[in-house]
């Protein structure tokens, strides 16, 4: 391998694979470094919304693979109330989503990047070497052997723990919301179900929690079962996601057969940094994408689509900056993140603060689940599937929310 790739991308998850793919498509010489051997598992719900499907489609992902299970919508459950909502029609995004284990998804997208000419270095840890306020070199460490490379720029896509990003000085804004989740796989007779199911009445010690449980069918005899809770609840530090997962398994609709089918392997937990809580997202010759930037949508905990989207945006800005020989242009990426997500994520932060207040989550879910038009609107908002050209009452209501959060204090 040449020791002078133009760009090193750190991390072979959705953010890194997308950044590498789009850079290579623009003709750049890219090395994608992944510390584990692919295919590798990643703690995740494995759920893809239409936004994620759209990005995968743009990269030429083959949805006919056996591992991909297509889903038509979302079923929300709270106590005795249930509502089934199909994914909405949208001019850009498809009206379907899906479920695929991350062990399969990430390996397949890395192959798409490879087909564009990306050199994938697996089982290799990347560490930055700093000099003159920039990344002077990247150390690639494999089996104790270190190789130094000297890229012109680095895309940092090393996930929620982001040791590489932290070595560059990136920090999480602790005032912003944060999520914790846990998931496990279970055998289930309803693995072929075409809806993502979410449980909106998570409770611990009788108190309702901001967050939800899920059962996402994989179509292969198994389902992904998990819980996610957000930090806007005052007793947040006492939340035990493994215990909540245990409760969900015993209380979910018995037709899923979770309690009888049994777990496949041990459940695992993980962090969900959200709302662009990590920064700065741009340095002298580097950019943060995906979870490393805290890009998860605070409304619903979705991070795969935002990792693909930010990876692609970072690639576009980096390509332009490299072409112009002017890396100060990377600041355009920061600006685009602000333009595309700033206000929407601000509304999201206000929403998760609201549902963190005592009694709010049960009140809102029970009100919402009784009204189909209201829930359809909520689903559009939470999955970021509003159509800006829409002149209807739903979009008008959302614009009103935007105005309200702009005049209120920073949520
Ligand atoms: P990652 O997917 O974490 O990839 C980072 C990669 O970098 C890893 O492969 C890691 O091995 C590698 N790496 C780290 N450090 C180095 C290094 N120094 N050198 C080389 N490689 C390195 N999102 C959804 O859209 N749908 C869901 O259903 C969903 N469910 C979730 C459930 C849970 C419990 C959790 C915790 C998260 C969930 N998310 C979900 C969020 C989603 O998993 C993340 O947002 C997404 O994985 C972010 O992608 P990424 O590429 O930024 O990071």
Boltz pocket constraint, residues with backbone or C-beta under 6 A from the ligand:
constraints:
  - pocket:
      binder: B
      contacts: [[A, 10], [A, 11], [A, 12], [A, 13], [A, 14], [A, 15], [A, 16], [A, 33], [A, 34], [A, 35], [A, 36], [A, 40], [A, 42], [A, 43], [A, 44], [A, 45], [A, 46], [A, 47], [A, 48], [A, 49], [A, 52], [A, 124], [A, 125], [A, 126], [A, 127], [A, 157], [A, 158], [A, 159], [A, 160], [A, 163], [A, 164], [A, 180], [A, 181], [A, 182], [A, 183], [A, 226], [A, 227], [A, 268], [A, 269], [A, 270], [A, 271], [A, 272], [A, 289], [A, 290], [A, 291], [A, 292], [A, 296], [A, 301], [A, 302], [A, 303], [A, 304], [A, 305], [A, 307]]
      max_distance: 6.0
